[in-house]
Amino acid sequence: MKLTIEWLHVEKEGKTCIRCAETGQTLQQVLTRLLLNAPW
């Protein structure tokens, strides 16, 4: 199974806005949970 997640965000001088940063943190948490609960 393959899941493609594309995180589109605005970045300026290596930083994102608060909204994009929060989305990035949430995405990282979800990916971690998926990997920890993967059946392999």
N, C-alpha and C positions, 0 to 999 in steps of 0.2 A: 504494500500500500504506500502511496506517495501523497503527501499533503504539501502543497505549495502555498506559502504565505508571503505576501509582498507588502512590506511596510513602507508606505510612501510618507515622507516627512520633509519639512522645511529645515534646512540647516544653514547657518551663517557663522563663519569663523569657528567651525567645529562644534557649535551648540545649536540646540533646537529650542523651539518655544515650549512653554510649560505643558501645553496640551499634547504636543508630539512626544515630549519626554515622558509624560505619564503613560501614553499609549505604548511607548517602547518598553517601559518597565513592566506593564501588564503583559505585553507580548512575551517578554523574557520569562515571566512567572508561568505563563501558560505552556510555553515550550518546555520548561523544566518539568512541570507536572506530567506532560505527555511523555517525555523521555523516561521519567522515573516509573511510570505506569505501563510502559511498553511491554508487550509479551515476550520480548527476546532476551 
